[in-house]
Amino acid sequence: MSDTKQAVWDAIDADPDFVTELTQELVRIPSVNPKFETGDGLNRESDVQAILEERLKGLGFDTAQDEVFPNRPNLIADLAGNEDRSLILCGHIDVVPVGARSDWSVDPWGGERKDGRIYGRGAVDMKSGVAACVAAYHFIRKAGLTLDGRFSIHSVVDEEAGGFGAMHAVRQGQLAKGAIVTEPTWGMVQPAEGGLEWVRVTLFGRSGHAGFRYNDIFPQPDVDGRLKPAINAIELANRFLTALRDFEQSRCRNNYHPLCPPGLSTINPGVFHGGVGLGEDGLPQIRSNPAMTPDTAVIDLDYKYLPHEDSFEVRREFEAFVKAFADTDPWMREHPPKVQWELGGLHFPAMDTPVDHPLVQSLIGDHEIIEGKAPPIRGFDAVTDAAHYAGAGVDSVIYGPTGDGFHGIDEYVDIASLLRVTKVVAGAVIDHCGLR
């Protein structure tokens, strides 16, 4: 295998422009996720997929575009082979908005190459990773090799807004024994990733007129004609957030995974709504009148858990905490808070592929050969589409190039790292799929 891989790596060295020029071509097609921003010529995911489909058909793949949302297709490319050695390479082609173009020192859609870098929105997150997937097989084929295992490339949409492209692929049964997601990892091999839930907690009070607040919070004679006291849901929410902080700290102190930073299992209160009257959308209907005592408070949480934790147990633990909090107050015992999981359909399962898994070891070994030193092995701090494949039983790992400016200005990918990723991923494809 070492001689076979070396032949592929030599081919990459002989034609480094293949992957860099493909990266530039993809960056020059704006494909902003329309959930964030729309505009003329800005949301061209389908055009990116058309370019990739043409390339992949030329390499002998069977291809299909499958719309996840209108005019927002996944591209699934397959080479038939042994299912026991099947492998997916996956990347997303949607990008976030560029923000103020005046803040950029380069054209965000120019794909400019300078100082050993390719600049532009999506350069590192993650059109270069997608280009590396295509290039890895291009050079395997150029070396005259035929894979034994079924080999697939998934170019998916909507990762930036929750991974619904990859979720769609998984629901369609587009799976394999293993998967590599080429998100930027800065030279790390990342076989673990914590899970993520978006969860909504709704607390219920009783509305009233703020002019009678004294009647709500101070002792009053229990006489005929006393107004029924209002109960301020925002104040209940304030107490809940204090208790939640203690619960979060307990989780962070008592849960640990060896590949993740201590305290990764955080619970971030990200969105808050308070007001009167619960609407059909689950939010207060009146949110602009401070003269009304609010009877509804809605808190949306970004809830992380560790790679080895089970989502069912995580949910059960949180629901038990909410119940214990409500049990401290007579009103909330009778009117308990409501917990809603998978807010907006978002759910990222945890991923915890063993470090000694052959796919992980292949990436580690080839990286070490090429770079002269072993790569760091870490868990991924955020979430990626690897979670959706892992949640469906696919042994998954994240490995990709180096760069900066993602979700910011002057985004770029380091070209040397892109060539290294192309080589290492090609080696992992050969190892995992085998040769005929």
Secondary structure, 3 states (H helix, E strand, C coil): CHHHHHHHHHHHHHCCHHHHHHHHHHHCCCEECCCCCCCCCCECHHHHHHHHHHHHHHCCCEEEEEEEECCEEEEEEEECCEEEEEEEEEEECCECCCCCHHHCCCCCCCCCEECCEEECCCHHHHHHHHHHHHHHHHHHHHCCCCECEEEEEEEECCHHHCCHHHHHHHHCCCCCCEEEECCCCCCCEEEEECEEEEEEEEEECECEEHHHHHHHHCCCCCCCCCCCCCECHHHHHHHHHHHHHHHHHHHHHHCCCCCCCCCCCCEEEEEEEEEEEECCCCCEEECCCCCEECCEEEEEEEEEECCCCCHHHHHHHHHHHHHHHHCCCHHHHHCCCEEECCHHHCEECCEECCCCCHHHHHHHHHHHHHHCCCCCEEEECCCCCHHHHHHCCCEEEECCCCEECCCCCCCEEEHHHHHHHHHHHHHHHHHHHCEC
